[in-house]
Amino acid sequence: MSVPVVVTPPRLNFAGFCAYCGMHACTDPVCVARYRSSRWAVCPSCGGVGDCDGVGCDLCLYGVIEVCVNHPGAVQP
């Protein structure tokens, strides 16, 4: 069994909208600081596939979720 490689998602999506506040081209220091201190892990609902539709997961972002600092396997941007 292979262990998935976790890559942190970008703070701004491909259209330039912030994952935290939803604003376009966000430069808010709060969002920037939150992202820099964030930790990410594979989404347990979709297993990293990124398709959580219908499984009740609204935290998944491209197959990963933001987790607490001491979460096993968490990676930092």
PDB file of N, CA, C, O and CB in Angstrom:
ATOM      1  N   MET A   1       0.847  -1.186   0.000  1.00  0.00           N
ATOM      2  CA  MET A   1       0.000   0.000   0.000  1.00  0.00           C
ATOM      3  C   MET A   1       0.890   1.246   0.000  1.00  0.00           C
ATOM      4  O   MET A   1       1.785   1.376   0.835  1.00  0.00           O
ATOM      5  CB  MET A   1      -0.963   0.000   1.230  1.00  0.00           C
ATOM      6  N   SER A   2       0.644   2.132  -0.914  1.00  0.00           N
ATOM      7  CA  SER A   2       1.442   3.359  -0.996  1.00  0.00           C
ATOM      8  C   SER A   2       0.836   4.450  -0.125  1.00  0.00           C
ATOM      9  O   SER A   2      -0.377   4.517   0.070  1.00  0.00           O
ATOM     10  CB  SER A   2       1.548   3.842  -2.452  1.00  0.00           C
ATOM     11  N   VAL A   3       1.699   5.287   0.382  1.00  0.00           N
ATOM     12  CA  VAL A   3       1.263   6.424   1.196  1.00  0.00           C
ATOM     13  C   VAL A   3       1.102   7.616   0.273  1.00  0.00           C
ATOM     14  O   VAL A   3       2.027   7.949  -0.468  1.00  0.00           O
ATOM     15  CB  VAL A   3       2.280   6.737   2.353  1.00  0.00           C
ATOM     16  N   PRO A   4      -0.084   8.283   0.301  1.00  0.00           N
ATOM     17  CA  PRO A   4      -0.287   9.426  -0.583  1.00  0.00           C
ATOM     18  C   PRO A   4       0.661  10.573  -0.245  1.00  0.00           C
ATOM     19  O   PRO A   4       0.970  10.820   0.921  1.00  0.00           O
ATOM     20  CB  PRO A   4      -1.731   9.904  -0.500  1.00  0.00           C
ATOM     21  N   VAL A   5       1.107  11.253  -1.262  1.00  0.00           N
ATOM     22  CA  VAL A   5       1.928  12.445  -1.070  1.00  0.00           C
ATOM     23  C   VAL A   5       0.978  13.619  -0.901  1.00  0.00           C
ATOM     24  O   VAL A   5       0.123  13.862  -1.753  1.00  0.00           O
ATOM     25  CB  VAL A   5       2.922  12.674  -2.273  1.00  0.00           C
ATOM     26  N   VAL A   6       1.128  14.337   0.186  1.00  0.00           N
ATOM     27  CA  VAL A   6       0.254  15.471   0.455  1.00  0.00           C
ATOM     28  C   VAL A   6       0.950  16.748   0.006  1.00  0.00           C
ATOM     29  O   VAL A   6       2.062  17.054   0.435  1.00  0.00           O
ATOM     30  CB  VAL A   6      -0.122  15.545   1.962  1.00  0.00           C
ATOM     31  N   VAL A   7       0.282  17.475  -0.854  1.00  0.00           N
ATOM     32  CA  VAL A   7       0.771  18.766  -1.325  1.00  0.00           C
ATOM     33  C   VAL A   7      -0.258  19.796  -0.884  1.00  0.00           C
ATOM     34  O   VAL A   7      -1.459  19.596  -1.066  1.00  0.00           O
ATOM     35  CB  VAL A   7       0.991  18.787  -2.898  1.00  0.00           C
ATOM     36  N   THR A   8       0.203  20.878  -0.315  1.00  0.00           N
ATOM     37  CA  THR A   8      -0.736  21.897   0.150  1.00  0.00           C
ATOM     38  C   THR A   8      -1.387  22.609  -1.040  1.00  0.00           C
ATOM     39  O   THR A   8      -0.730  22.890  -2.042  1.00  0.00           O
ATOM     40  CB  THR A   8      -0.018  22.919   1.060  1.00  0.00           C
ATOM     41  N   PRO A   9      -2.677  22.894  -0.914  1.00  0.00           N
ATOM     42  CA  PRO A   9      -3.343  23.619  -1.990  1.00  0.00           C
ATOM     43  C   PRO A   9      -2.918  25.082  -1.982  1.00  0.00           C
ATOM     44  O   PRO A   9      -2.458  25.580  -0.955  1.00  0.00           O
ATOM     45  CB  PRO A   9      -4.873  23.503  -1.857  1.00  0.00           C
ATOM     46  N   PRO A  10      -3.062  25.775  -3.097  1.00  0.00           N
ATOM     47  CA  PRO A  10      -2.736  27.207  -3.102  1.00  0.00           C
ATOM     48  C   PRO A  10      -3.769  27.986  -2.284  1.00  0.00           C
ATOM     49  O   PRO A  10      -4.932  27.589  -2.213  1.00  0.00           O
ATOM     50  CB  PRO A  10      -2.677  27.752  -4.558  1.00  0.00           C
ATOM     51  N   ARG A  11      -3.351  29.081  -1.673  1.00  0.00           N
ATOM     52  CA  ARG A  11      -4.302  29.919  -0.929  1.00  0.00           C
ATOM     53  C   ARG A  11      -5.286  30.570  -1.883  1.00  0.00           C
ATOM     54  O   ARG A  11      -6.474  30.676  -1.577  1.00  0.00           O
ATOM     55  CB  ARG A  11      -3.563  30.999  -0.111  1.00  0.00           C
ATOM     56  N   LEU A  12      -4.799  31.006  -3.036  1.00  0.00           N
ATOM     57  CA  LEU A  12      -5.678  31.570  -4.062  1.00  0.00           C
ATOM     58  C   LEU A  12      -5.967  30.482  -5.084  1.00  0.00           C
ATOM     59  O   LEU A  12      -5.048  29.824  -5.571  1.00  0.00           O
ATOM     60  CB  LEU A  12      -5.034  32.828  -4.744  1.00  0.00           C
ATOM     61  N   ASN A  13      -7.245  30.290  -5.411  1.00  0.00           N
ATOM     62  CA  ASN A  13      -7.575  29.262  -6.399  1.00  0.00           C
ATOM     63  C   ASN A  13      -7.129  29.709  -7.796  1.00  0.00           C
ATOM     64  O   ASN A  13      -6.559  30.788  -7.952  1.00  0.00           O
ATOM     65  CB  ASN A  13      -9.098  28.961  -6.387  1.00  0.00           C
ATOM     66  N   PHE A  14      -7.384  28.899  -8.776  1.00  0.00           N
ATOM     67  CA  PHE A  14      -6.888  29.184 -10.127  1.00  0.00           C
ATOM     68  C   PHE A  14      -7.509  30.424 -10.762  1.00  0.00           C
ATOM     69  O   PHE A  14      -6.985  30.952 -11.743  1.00  0.00           O
ATOM     70  CB  PHE A  14      -7.143  28.003 -11.012  1.00  0.00           C
ATOM     71  N   ALA A  15      -8.624  30.887 -10.203  1.00  0.00           N
ATOM     72  CA  ALA A  15      -9.240  32.129 -10.670  1.00  0.00           C
ATOM     73  C   ALA A  15      -8.824  33.315  -9.814  1.00  0.00           C
ATOM     74  O   ALA A  15      -9.256  34.441 -10.062  1.00  0.00           O
ATOM     75  CB  ALA A  15     -10.759  31.999 -10.671  1.00  0.00           C
ATOM     76  N   GLY A  16      -7.978  33.070  -8.797  1.00  0.00           N
ATOM     77  CA  GLY A  16      -7.456  34.157  -7.974  1.00  0.00           C
ATOM     78  C   GLY A  16      -8.270  34.491  -6.747  1.00  0.00           C
ATOM     79  O   GLY A  16      -8.098  35.570  -6.180  1.00  0.00           O
ATOM     80  N   PHE A  17      -9.167  33.588  -6.308  1.00  0.00           N
ATOM     81  CA  PHE A  17      -9.994  33.847  -5.133  1.00  0.00           C
ATOM     82  C   PHE A  17      -9.422  33.132  -3.912  1.00  0.00           C
ATOM     83  O   PHE A  17      -8.985  31.984  -4.000  1.00  0.00           O
ATOM     84  CB  PHE A  17     -11.446  33.400  -5.384  1.00  0.00           C
ATOM     85  N   CYS A  18      -9.429  33.819  -2.779  1.00  0.00           N
ATOM     86  CA  CYS A  18      -8.862  33.318  -1.537  1.00  0.00           C
ATOM     87  C   CYS A  18      -9.706  32.178  -0.961  1.00  0.00           C
ATOM     88  O   CYS A  18     -10.933  32.262  -0.916  1.00  0.00           O
ATOM     89  CB  CYS A  18      -8.739  34.451  -0.521  1.00  0.00           C
ATOM     90  N   ALA A  19      -9.036  31.124  -0.525  1.00  0.00           N
ATOM     91  CA  ALA A  19      -9.718  29.976   0.079  1.00  0.00           C
ATOM     92  C   ALA A  19     -10.316  30.321   1.440  1.00  0.00           C
ATOM     93  O   ALA A  19     -11.221  29.629   1.907  1.00  0.00           O
ATOM     94  CB  ALA A  19      -8.750  28.806   0.222  1.00  0.00           C
ATOM     95  N   TYR A  20      -9.830  31.369   2.077  1.00  0.00           N
ATOM     96  CA  TYR A  20     -10.313  31.730   3.412  1.00  0.00           C
ATOM     97  C   TYR A  20     -11.422  32.766   3.396  1.00  0.00           C
ATOM     98  O   TYR A  20     -12.454  32.566   4.037  1.00  0.00           O
ATOM     99  CB  TYR A  20      -9.177  32.242   4.238  1.00  0.00           C
ATOM    100  N   CYS A  21     -11.238  33.865   2.683  1.00  0.00           N
ATOM    101  CA  CYS A  21     -12.240  34.941   2.728  1.00  0.00           C
ATOM    102  C   CYS A  21     -13.095  35.020   1.460  1.00  0.00           C
ATOM    103  O   CYS A  21     -14.142  35.667   1.461  1.00  0.00           O
ATOM    104  CB  CYS A  21     -11.551  36.271   2.949  1.00  0.00           C
ATOM    105  N   GLY A  22     -12.661  34.374   0.391  1.00  0.00           N
ATOM    106  CA  GLY A  22     -13.429  34.374  -0.852  1.00  0.00           C
ATOM    107  C   GLY A  22     -13.252  35.615  -1.702  1.00  0.00           C
ATOM    108  O   GLY A  22     -13.930  35.772  -2.718  1.00  0.00           O
ATOM    109  N   MET A  23     -12.353  36.497  -1.305  1.00  0.00           N
ATOM    110  CA  MET A  23     -12.131  37.727  -2.069  1.00  0.00           C
ATOM    111  C   MET A  23     -11.134  37.485  -3.204  1.00  0.00           C
ATOM    112  O   MET A  23     -10.230  36.658  -3.082  1.00  0.00           O
ATOM    113  CB  MET A  23     -11.621  38.854  -1.144  1.00  0.00           C
ATOM    114  N   HIS A  24     -11.310  38.207  -4.297  1.00  0.00           N
ATOM    115  CA  HIS A  24     -10.403  38.099  -5.438  1.00  0.00           C
ATOM    116  C   HIS A  24      -9.106  38.835  -5.145  1.00  0.00           C
ATOM    117  O   HIS A  24      -9.120  39.954  -4.633  1.00  0.00           O
ATOM    118  CB  HIS A  24     -11.060  38.657  -6.715  1.00  0.00           C
ATOM    119  N   ALA A  25      -7.992  38.206  -5.470  1.00  0.00           N
ATOM    120  CA  ALA A  25      -6.651  38.790  -5.304  1.00  0.00           C
ATOM    121  C   ALA A  25      -6.392  39.241  -3.865  1.00  0.00           C
ATOM    122  O   ALA A  25      -5.755  40.270  -3.637  1.00  0.00           O
ATOM    123  CB  ALA A  25      -6.474  39.976  -6.252  1.00  0.00           C
ATOM    124  N   CYS A  26      -6.881  38.478  -2.911  1.00  0.00           N
ATOM    125  CA  CYS A  26      -6.754  38.818  -1.494  1.00  0.00           C
ATOM    126  C   CYS A  26      -5.293  38.955  -1.080  1.00  0.00           C
ATOM    127  O   CYS A  26      -4.456  38.118  -1.419  1.00  0.00           O
ATOM    128  CB  CYS A  26      -7.441  37.760  -0.633  1.00  0.00           C
ATOM    129  N   THR A  27      -5.001  40.020  -0.343  1.00  0.00           N
ATOM    130  CA  THR A  27      -3.685  40.221   0.259  1.00  0.00           C
ATOM    131  C   THR A  27      -3.823  40.481   1.756  1.00  0.00           C
ATOM    132  O   THR A  27      -2.885  40.952   2.398  1.00  0.00           O
ATOM    133  CB  THR A  27      -2.947  41.393  -0.424  1.00  0.00           C
ATOM    134  N   ASP A  28      -4.984  40.175   2.306  1.00  0.00           N
ATOM    135  CA  ASP A  28      -5.257  40.405   3.724  1.00  0.00           C
ATOM    136  C   ASP A  28      -4.215  39.662   4.574  1.00  0.00           C
ATOM    137  O   ASP A  28      -4.046  38.452   4.426  1.00  0.00           O
ATOM    138  CB  ASP A  28      -6.704  39.942   4.092  1.00  0.00           C
ATOM    139  N   PRO A  29      -3.520  40.380   5.458  1.00  0.00           N
ATOM    140  CA  PRO A  29      -2.494  39.752   6.297  1.00  0.00           C
ATOM    141  C   PRO A  29      -3.030  38.604   7.158  1.00  0.00           C
ATOM    142  O   PRO A  29      -2.294  37.667   7.466  1.00  0.00           O
ATOM    143  CB  PRO A  29      -1.867  40.793   7.190  1.00  0.00           C
ATOM    144  N   VAL A  30      -4.298  38.673   7.544  1.00  0.00           N
ATOM    145  CA  VAL A  30      -4.895  37.602   8.342  1.00  0.00           C
ATOM    146  C   VAL A  30      -4.962  36.311   7.523  1.00  0.00           C
ATOM    147  O   VAL A  30      -4.609  35.242   8.022  1.00  0.00           O
ATOM    148  CB  VAL A  30      -6.311  38.007   8.831  1.00  0.00           C
ATOM    149  N   CYS A  31      -5.408  36.404   6.280  1.00  0.00           N
ATOM    150  CA  CYS A  31      -5.485  35.229   5.407  1.00  0.00           C
ATOM    151  C   CYS A  31      -4.095  34.683   5.090  1.00  0.00           C
ATOM    152  O   CYS A  31      -3.883  33.470   5.093  1.00  0.00           O
ATOM    153  CB  CYS A  31      -6.220  35.579   4.108  1.00  0.00           C
ATOM    154  N   VAL A  32      -3.157  35.577   4.817  1.00  0.00           N
ATOM    155  CA  VAL A  32      -1.786  35.172   4.505  1.00  0.00           C
ATOM    156  C   VAL A  32      -1.170  34.450   5.700  1.00  0.00           C
ATOM    157  O   VAL A  32      -0.561  33.393   5.538  1.00  0.00           O
ATOM    158  CB  VAL A  32      -0.927  36.399   4.114  1.00  0.00           C
ATOM    159  N   ALA A  33      -1.325  35.011   6.891  1.00  0.00           N
ATOM    160  CA  ALA A  33      -0.775  34.395   8.107  1.00  0.00           C
ATOM    161  C   ALA A  33      -1.447  33.060   8.408  1.00  0.00           C
ATOM    162  O   ALA A  33      -0.782  32.099   8.793  1.00  0.00           O
ATOM    163  CB  ALA A  33      -0.937  35.341   9.305  1.00  0.00           C
ATOM    164  N   ARG A  34      -2.753  33.000   8.234  1.00  0.00           N
ATOM    165  CA  ARG A  34      -3.466  31.742   8.479  1.00  0.00           C
ATOM    166  C   ARG A  34      -2.959  30.654   7.543  1.00  0.00           C
ATOM    167  O   ARG A  34      -2.746  29.517   7.964  1.00  0.00           O
ATOM    168  CB  ARG A  34      -4.987  31.931   8.300  1.00  0.00           C
ATOM    169  N   TYR A  35      -2.766  30.999   6.278  1.00  0.00           N
ATOM    170  CA  TYR A  35      -2.273  30.018   5.316  1.00  0.00           C
ATOM    171  C   TYR A  35      -0.858  29.563   5.668  1.00  0.00           C
ATOM    172  O   TYR A  35      -0.558  28.371   5.623  1.00  0.00           O
ATOM    173  CB  TYR A  35      -2.301  30.600   3.901  1.00  0.00           C
ATOM    174  N   ARG A  36       0.006  30.509   6.018  1.00  0.00           N
ATOM    175  CA  ARG A  36       1.399  30.169   6.343  1.00  0.00           C
ATOM    176  C   ARG A  36       1.491  29.244   7.543  1.00  0.00           C
ATOM    177  O   ARG A  36       2.408  28.428   7.625  1.00  0.00           O
ATOM    178  CB  ARG A  36       2.204  31.433   6.611  1.00  0.00           C
ATOM    179  N   SER A  37       0.554  29.358   8.475  1.00  0.00           N
ATOM    180  CA  SER A  37       0.593  28.515   9.665  1.00  0.00           C
ATOM    181  C   SER A  37      -0.281  27.264   9.519  1.00  0.00           C
ATOM    182  O   SER A  37      -0.379  26.469  10.453  1.00  0.00           O
ATOM    183  CB  SER A  37       0.148  29.315  10.877  1.00  0.00           C
ATOM    184  N   SER A  38      -0.907  27.087   8.371  1.00  0.00           N
ATOM    185  CA  SER A  38      -1.815  25.959   8.176  1.00  0.00           C
ATOM    186  C   SER A  38      -1.054  24.644   8.018  1.00  0.00           C
ATOM    187  O   SER A  38       0.123  24.622   7.659  1.00  0.00           O
ATOM    188  CB  SER A  38      -2.697  26.200   6.955  1.00  0.00           C
ATOM    189  N   ARG A  39      -1.760  23.554   8.296  1.00  0.00           N
ATOM    190  CA  ARG A  39      -1.260  22.194   8.090  1.00  0.00           C
ATOM    191  C   ARG A  39      -2.332  21.445   7.311  1.00  0.00           C
ATOM    192  O   ARG A  39      -3.523  21.691   7.498  1.00  0.00           O
ATOM    193  CB  ARG A  39      -0.923  21.472   9.460  1.00  0.00           C
ATOM    194  N   TRP A  40      -1.915  20.532   6.440  1.00  0.00           N
ATOM    195  CA  TRP A  40      -2.839  19.847   5.546  1.00  0.00           C
ATOM    196  C   TRP A  40      -2.606  18.343   5.569  1.00  0.00           C
ATOM    197  O   TRP A  40      -1.482  17.880   5.762  1.00  0.00           O
ATOM    198  CB  TRP A  40      -2.697  20.379   4.125  1.00  0.00           C
ATOM    199  N   ALA A  41      -3.687  17.584   5.366  1.00  0.00           N
ATOM    200  CA  ALA A  41      -3.610  16.126   5.313  1.00  0.00           C
ATOM    201  C   ALA A  41      -4.637  15.623   4.302  1.00  0.00           C
ATOM    202  O   ALA A  41      -5.539  16.360   3.902  1.00  0.00           O
ATOM    203  CB  ALA A  41      -3.853  15.493   6.726  1.00  0.00           C
ATOM    204  N   VAL A  42      -4.496  14.378   3.898  1.00  0.00           N
ATOM    205  CA  VAL A  42      -5.431  13.768   2.957  1.00  0.00           C
ATOM    206  C   VAL A  42      -6.826  13.743   3.569  1.00  0.00           C
ATOM    207  O   VAL A  42      -6.989  13.398   4.739  1.00  0.00           O
ATOM    208  CB  VAL A  42      -4.976  12.336   2.575  1.00  0.00           C
ATOM    209  N   CYS A  43      -7.817  14.104   2.788  1.00  0.00           N
ATOM    210  CA  CYS A  43      -9.208  14.110   3.239  1.00  0.00           C
ATOM    211  C   CYS A  43      -9.656  12.675   3.527  1.00  0.00           C
ATOM    212  O   CYS A  43      -9.547  11.810   2.658  1.00  0.00           O
ATOM    213  CB  CYS A  43     -10.133  14.773   2.176  1.00  0.00           C
ATOM    214  N   PRO A  44     -10.159  12.414   4.743  1.00  0.00           N
ATOM    215  CA  PRO A  44     -10.594  11.058   5.062  1.00  0.00           C
ATOM    216  C   PRO A  44     -11.892  10.662   4.362  1.00  0.00           C
ATOM    217  O   PRO A  44     -12.186   9.474   4.238  1.00  0.00           O
ATOM    218  CB  PRO A  44     -10.766  10.920   6.546  1.00  0.00           C
ATOM    219  N   SER A  45     -12.665  11.636   3.908  1.00  0.00           N
ATOM    220  CA  SER A  45     -13.937  11.323   3.246  1.00  0.00           C
ATOM    221  C   SER A  45     -13.757  10.820   1.829  1.00  0.00           C
ATOM    222  O   SER A  45     -14.432   9.878   1.413  1.00  0.00           O
ATOM    223  CB  SER A  45     -14.820  12.537   3.230  1.00  0.00           C
ATOM    224  N   CYS A  46     -12.845  11.444   1.077  1.00  0.00           N
ATOM    225  CA  CYS A  46     -12.669  11.050  -0.326  1.00  0.00           C
ATOM    226  C   CYS A  46     -11.358  10.311  -0.561  1.00  0.00           C
ATOM    227  O   CYS A  46     -11.123   9.800  -1.656  1.00  0.00           O
ATOM    228  CB  CYS A  46     -12.727  12.274  -1.221  1.00  0.00           C
ATOM    229  N   GLY A  47     -10.497  10.249   0.460  1.00  0.00           N
ATOM    230  CA  GLY A  47      -9.219   9.558   0.321  1.00  0.00           C
ATOM    231  C   GLY A  47      -8.231  10.285  -0.569  1.00  0.00           C
ATOM    232  O   GLY A  47      -7.259   9.692  -1.038  1.00  0.00           O
ATOM    233  N   GLY A  48      -8.473  11.564  -0.804  1.00  0.00           N
ATOM    234  CA  GLY A  48      -7.564  12.352  -1.625  1.00  0.00           C
ATOM    235  C   GLY A  48      -8.000  12.517  -3.062  1.00  0.00           C
ATOM    236  O   GLY A  48      -7.338  13.209  -3.836  1.00  0.00           O
ATOM    237  N   VAL A  49      -9.106  11.892  -3.432  1.00  0.00           N
ATOM    238  CA  VAL A  49      -9.598  11.980  -4.808  1.00  0.00           C
ATOM    239  C   VAL A  49     -10.100  13.385  -5.116  1.00  0.00           C
ATOM    240  O   VAL A  49     -10.002  13.845  -6.254  1.00  0.00           O
ATOM    241  CB  VAL A  49     -10.718  10.957  -5.046  1.00  0.00           C
ATOM    242  N   GLY A  50     -10.635  14.068  -4.111  1.00  0.00           N
ATOM    243  CA  GLY A  50     -11.133  15.423  -4.299  1.00  0.00           C
ATOM    244  C   GLY A  50     -12.573  15.492  -4.714  1.00  0.00           C
ATOM    245  O   GLY A  50     -13.052  16.548  -5.126  1.00  0.00           O
ATOM    246  N   ASP A  51     -13.280  14.375  -4.612  1.00  0.00           N
ATOM    247  CA  ASP A  51     -14.691  14.340  -4.999  1.00  0.00           C
ATOM    248  C   ASP A  51     -15.525  13.974  -3.784  1.00  0.00           C
ATOM    249  O   ASP A  51     -15.864  12.807  -3.587  1.00  0.00           O
ATOM    250  CB  ASP A  51     -14.935  13.330  -6.160  1.00  0.00           C
ATOM    251  N   CYS A  52     -15.852  14.955  -2.979  1.00  0.00           N
ATOM    252  CA  CYS A  52     -16.621  14.717  -1.755  1.00  0.00           C
ATOM    253  C   CYS A  52     -18.106  14.978  -1.950  1.00  0.00           C
ATOM    254  O   CYS A  52     -18.864  14.966  -0.979  1.00  0.00           O
ATOM    255  CB  CYS A  52     -16.095  15.588  -0.631  1.00  0.00           C
ATOM    256  N   ASP A  53     -18.532  15.210  -3.165  1.00  0.00           N
ATOM    257  CA  ASP A  53     -19.958  15.442  -3.413  1.00  0.00           C
ATOM    258  C   ASP A  53     -20.756  14.244  -2.929  1.00  0.00           C
ATOM    259  O   ASP A  53     -20.489  13.101  -3.299  1.00  0.00           O
ATOM    260  CB  ASP A  53     -20.229  15.702  -4.919  1.00  0.00           C
ATOM    261  N   GLY A  54     -21.731  14.534  -2.100  1.00  0.00           N
ATOM    262  CA  GLY A  54     -22.625  13.489  -1.639  1.00  0.00           C
ATOM    263  C   GLY A  54     -22.137  12.739  -0.410  1.00  0.00           C
ATOM    264  O   GLY A  54     -22.874  11.901   0.109  1.00  0.00           O
ATOM    265  N   VAL A  55     -20.936  12.997   0.077  1.00  0.00           N
ATOM    266  CA  VAL A  55     -20.467  12.297   1.272  1.00  0.00           C
ATOM    267  C   VAL A  55     -20.470  13.198   2.503  1.00  0.00           C
ATOM    268  O   VAL A  55     -20.043  12.776   3.578  1.00  0.00           O
ATOM    269  CB  VAL A  55     -19.068  11.750   1.041  1.00  0.00           C
ATOM    270  N   GLY A  56     -20.941  14.418   2.361  1.00  0.00           N
ATOM    271  CA  GLY A  56     -21.090  15.309   3.500  1.00  0.00           C
ATOM    272  C   GLY A  56     -19.824  16.015   3.948  1.00  0.00           C
ATOM    273  O   GLY A  56     -19.772  16.529   5.065  1.00  0.00           O
ATOM    274  N   CYS A  57     -18.811  16.052   3.112  1.00  0.00           N
ATOM    275  CA  CYS A  57     -17.565  16.731   3.475  1.00  0.00           C
ATOM    276  C   CYS A  57     -17.532  18.080   2.774  1.00  0.00           C
ATOM    277  O   CYS A  57     -17.466  18.150   1.547  1.00  0.00           O
ATOM    278  CB  CYS A  57     -16.314  15.871   3.094  1.00  0.00           C
ATOM    279  N   ASP A  58     -17.578  19.155   3.563  1.00  0.00           N
ATOM    280  CA  ASP A  58     -17.503  20.482   2.961  1.00  0.00           C
ATOM    281  C   ASP A  58     -16.177  21.164   3.276  1.00  0.00           C
ATOM    282  O   ASP A  58     -16.007  22.354   3.010  1.00  0.00           O
ATOM    283  CB  ASP A  58     -18.660  21.347   3.445  1.00  0.00           C
ATOM    284  N   LEU A  59     -15.233  20.407   3.844  1.00  0.00           N
ATOM    285  CA  LEU A  59     -13.933  20.958   4.199  1.00  0.00           C
ATOM    286  C   LEU A  59     -12.845  20.594   3.202  1.00  0.00           C
ATOM    287  O   LEU A  59     -11.753  21.161   3.245  1.00  0.00           O
ATOM    288  CB  LEU A  59     -13.537  20.488   5.566  1.00  0.00           C
ATOM    289  N   CYS A  60     -13.123  19.667   2.315  1.00  0.00           N
ATOM    290  CA  CYS A  60     -12.140  19.162   1.367  1.00  0.00           C
ATOM    291  C   CYS A  60     -11.816  20.215   0.307  1.00  0.00           C
ATOM    292  O   CYS A  60     -12.704  20.857  -0.255  1.00  0.00           O
ATOM    293  CB  CYS A  60     -12.650  17.879   0.705  1.00  0.00           C
ATOM    294  N   LEU A  61     -10.515  20.369   0.052  1.00  0.00           N
ATOM    295  CA  LEU A  61     -10.048  21.296  -0.962  1.00  0.00           C
ATOM    296  C   LEU A  61      -9.029  20.556  -1.820  1.00  0.00           C
ATOM    297  O   LEU A  61      -7.884  20.364  -1.409  1.00  0.00           O
ATOM    298  CB  LEU A  61      -9.433  22.591  -0.323  1.00  0.00           C
ATOM    299  N   TYR A  62      -9.448  20.143  -3.008  1.00  0.00           N
ATOM    300  CA  TYR A  62      -8.579  19.397  -3.925  1.00  0.00           C
ATOM    301  C   TYR A  62      -8.065  18.094  -3.313  1.00  0.00           C
ATOM    302  O   TYR A  62      -6.953  17.668  -3.627  1.00  0.00           O
ATOM    303  CB  TYR A  62      -7.402  20.262  -4.341  1.00  0.00           C
ATOM    304  N   GLY A  63      -8.849  17.456  -2.448  1.00  0.00           N
ATOM    305  CA  GLY A  63      -8.461  16.177  -1.871  1.00  0.00           C
ATOM    306  C   GLY A  63      -7.715  16.262  -0.558  1.00  0.00           C
ATOM    307  O   GLY A  63      -7.312  15.235  -0.013  1.00  0.00           O
ATOM    308  N   VAL A  64      -7.521  17.469  -0.033  1.00  0.00           N
ATOM    309  CA  VAL A  64      -6.879  17.635   1.274  1.00  0.00           C
ATOM    310  C   VAL A  64      -7.754  18.501   2.171  1.00  0.00           C
ATOM    311  O   VAL A  64      -8.602  19.255   1.695  1.00  0.00           O
ATOM    312  CB  VAL A  64      -5.469  18.263   1.123  1.00  0.00           C
ATOM    313  N   ILE A  65      -7.533  18.380   3.482  1.00  0.00           N
ATOM    314  CA  ILE A  65      -8.253  19.197   4.450  1.00  0.00           C
ATOM    315  C   ILE A  65      -7.249  19.877   5.368  1.00  0.00           C
ATOM    316  O   ILE A  65      -6.153  19.364   5.595  1.00  0.00           O
ATOM    317  CB  ILE A  65      -9.258  18.341   5.267  1.00  0.00           C
ATOM    318  N   GLU A  66      -7.631  21.030   5.890  1.00  0.00           N
ATOM    319  CA  GLU A  66      -6.790  21.722   6.859  1.00  0.00           C
ATOM    320  C   GLU A  66      -6.973  21.025   8.205  1.00  0.00           C
ATOM    321  O   GLU A  66      -8.098  20.757   8.625  1.00  0.00           O
ATOM    322  CB  GLU A  66      -7.149  23.254   6.948  1.00  0.00           C
ATOM    323  N   VAL A  67      -5.864  20.737   8.875  1.00  0.00           N
ATOM    324  CA  VAL A  67      -5.894  19.994  10.134  1.00  0.00           C
ATOM    325  C   VAL A  67      -5.113  20.737  11.211  1.00  0.00           C
ATOM    326  O   VAL A  67      -4.433  21.724  10.931  1.00  0.00           O
ATOM    327  CB  VAL A  67      -5.322  18.579   9.941  1.00  0.00           C
ATOM    328  N   CYS A  68      -5.220  20.250  12.446  1.00  0.00           N
ATOM    329  CA  CYS A  68      -4.473  20.864  13.545  1.00  0.00           C
ATOM    330  C   CYS A  68      -2.984  20.539  13.419  1.00  0.00           C
ATOM    331  O   CYS A  68      -2.595  19.614  12.706  1.00  0.00           O
ATOM    332  CB  CYS A  68      -5.016  20.379  14.913  1.00  0.00           C
ATOM    333  N   VAL A  69      -2.172  21.306  14.114  1.00  0.00           N
ATOM    334  CA  VAL A  69      -0.720  21.212  14.009  1.00  0.00           C
ATOM    335  C   VAL A  69      -0.188  19.821  14.326  1.00  0.00           C
ATOM    336  O   VAL A  69       0.747  19.359  13.672  1.00  0.00           O
ATOM    337  CB  VAL A  69      -0.081  22.212  14.925  1.00  0.00           C
ATOM    338  N   ASN A  70      -0.766  19.144  15.322  1.00  0.00           N
ATOM    339  CA  ASN A  70      -0.229  17.840  15.728  1.00  0.00           C
ATOM    340  C   ASN A  70      -0.877  16.652  15.026  1.00  0.00           C
ATOM    341  O   ASN A  70      -0.709  15.516  15.468  1.00  0.00           O
ATOM    342  CB  ASN A  70      -0.390  17.676  17.203  1.00  0.00           C
ATOM    343  N   HIS A  71      -1.606  16.888  13.950  1.00  0.00           N
ATOM    344  CA  HIS A  71      -2.239  15.814  13.195  1.00  0.00           C
ATOM    345  C   HIS A  71      -1.147  14.957  12.536  1.00  0.00           C
ATOM    346  O   HIS A  71      -0.230  15.501  11.920  1.00  0.00           O
ATOM    347  CB  HIS A  71      -3.224  16.391  12.122  1.00  0.00           C
ATOM    348  N   PRO A  72      -1.235  13.623  12.659  1.00  0.00           N
ATOM    349  CA  PRO A  72      -0.229  12.761  12.050  1.00  0.00           C
ATOM    350  C   PRO A  72      -0.151  12.933  10.528  1.00  0.00           C
ATOM    351  O   PRO A  72      -1.171  12.878   9.841  1.00  0.00           O
ATOM    352  CB  PRO A  72      -0.525  11.314  12.387  1.00  0.00           C
ATOM    353  N   GLY A  73       1.034  13.137  10.020  1.00  0.00           N
ATOM    354  CA  GLY A  73       1.220  13.259   8.581  1.00  0.00           C
ATOM    355  C   GLY A  73       0.895  14.612   7.986  1.00  0.00           C
ATOM    356  O   GLY A  73       0.944  14.780   6.768  1.00  0.00           O
ATOM    357  N   ALA A  74       0.565  15.579   8.825  1.00  0.00           N
ATOM    358  CA  ALA A  74       0.212  16.908   8.324  1.00  0.00           C
ATOM    359  C   ALA A  74       1.430  17.582   7.700  1.00  0.00           C
ATOM    360  O   ALA A  74       2.548  17.460   8.201  1.00  0.00           O
ATOM    361  CB  ALA A  74      -0.360  17.784   9.460  1.00  0.00           C
ATOM    362  N   VAL A  75       1.199  18.282   6.615  1.00  0.00           N
ATOM    363  CA  VAL A  75       2.267  19.031   5.949  1.00  0.00           C
ATOM    364  C   VAL A  75       1.939  20.512   5.969  1.00  0.00           C
ATOM    365  O   VAL A  75       0.779  20.905   6.094  1.00  0.00           O
ATOM    366  CB  VAL A  75       2.467  18.541   4.496  1.00  0.00           C
ATOM    367  N   GLN A  76       2.972  21.323   5.846  1.00  0.00           N
ATOM    368  CA  GLN A  76       2.856  22.779   5.923  1.00  0.00           C
ATOM    369  C   GLN A  76       3.199  23.384   4.563  1.00  0.00           C
ATOM    370  O   GLN A  76       4.050  22.858   3.847  1.00  0.00           O
ATOM    371  CB  GLN A  76       3.786  23.355   7.034  1.00  0.00           C
ATOM    372  N   PRO A  77       2.528  24.507   4.200  1.00  0.00           N
ATOM    373  CA  PRO A  77       2.872  25.150   2.923  1.00  0.00           C
ATOM    374  C   PRO A  77       4.300  25.640   2.895  1.00  0.00           C
ATOM    375  O   PRO A  77       4.740  26.201   1.892  1.00  0.00           O
ATOM    376  CB  PRO A  77       1.942  26.306   2.649  1.00  0.00           C
TER     377      PRO A  77
END
